[in-house]
Amino acid sequence: MSEAPDQREPQDAARPHRDTRDAVEAVTWPVRVAAAWSWRVLAIALGVWVLGQAFIRVELVAFSFVLALFFTAVLHPLELRLRRLPGPRSLSAGLALLIGVAALVGIGWFVTAQITDHSAQLGDQITNFVDKTRSWLHNGPLHLKTKDLDKLADNITKAVKDHQGQLVSGAIETVRTVVEFVGALLLILLSTFFLLRDGEQIWGWVLRLFPRAAHDRLDTSARAGWRTLGGYMRGQVLIALFHGVSVMVVLFVVRVPLAAALGVLIFLGSFVPMVGLTVTGAMCVAVAGLEHGLTAALAVGISIIVLVQLEAHLLQPLIMSRSVEVHPLAIALSVLTGTVLAGIVGALLAVPFVAFVNTTVSALRTAPLPPAAEAAMAEADDPPEKPPLPDV
């Protein structure tokens, strides 16, 4: 008996083919990894932006507390030594803070006294400089006429008169700024005192905000960053002291009247890497030129350049190499970014912040993970097996 032909084959052939492939499975593994990285990076950027907006809202308080942290990093070794004295912890913290404040007040008083004592002489030098400049514009290569110079002076005077309202509002804004400065100063002093006295308790409270499994790694890495911050600040004090004393000696040799005050300004300007020493050094060159002419200005300028090179190739590796490892390009970028975002204060805080973050992140990467976390990380690092694509 012959078998009947199978009637199902023509029916299957006539039925339209249904594609069972999944579009997601067609995406290659590198593209999936890139997409996963992209949305996570965007989420981190959004979080940083939100934190930045919150920081701007409380900018005065935030900057005051950060300055207090830096001040604490400088005074912490002194406070540790003062703990040997009999008495409560408040005594050692208060004495360390008083010594730091006395040093800052002494520097400010010295600079003010020097400028006040030589203000008349400096005013005469500035007047003489203006007269020489006017004579050069009239008799020099530009050959400006007296009418043109008088017109320029009249334009400047007219501009001042036309903007008197803005000048008054600027004066009112200055008063408000002074009030804010006093409030910020009080906050810095109060925060520094409590950080010196109760720093361990405050850090313990912050640590408890994170999951318990991460406490050991966070504590180890943050303490490493804190040591780097303290080493940077104390090393910067030594380098700034070298700059101030050496430039002051050069100015005394040239017999510049404001040598001591300019040396203190060099000391303060050295805390802003690259920018501060350039600005204060230019001031020293200008004062030397006003007092003794071009030769003295060139001598001071060359001396400052030599001292900067000596500091860069000798003092920086000797003092900073043990505590701070930040590439010069990172320093330049951080100073520029800090200046754009927050002016002089941002330039002052940028490099210590970058050094702290660099050390903390490096310590986080090298710190051992708990066993459970290691197992979870190992499982997460293994890419999932790709399911086979269905046959067409």
Secondary structure, 3 states (H helix, E strand, C coil): CCCCCCCHHHHHHHCCCCCCCCCCCCCCHHHHHHHHHHHHHHHHHHHHHHHHHHHHHCHHHHHHHHHHHHHHHHHHHHHHHHCCCCCCHHHHHHHHHHHHHHHHHHHHHHHHHHHHHCHHHHHHHHHHHHHHHHHHHHHCCCCCCHHHHHHHHHHHHHHHHHCHHHHHHHHHHHHHHHHHHHHHHHHHHHHHHHHHHHHHHHHHHHHCCCCHHHHHHHHHHHHHHHHHHHHHHHHHHHHHHHHHHHHHHHHHHHCCCCHHHHHHHHHHHCCCCCHHHHHHHHHHHHHHHHHHCHHHHHHHHHHHHHHHHHHHHHHHHHHHCCCCCCCHHHHHHHHHHHHHHHHHHHHHHHHHHHHHHHHHHHHHHHCCCCHHHHHHHHHHHCCCCCCCCCCC
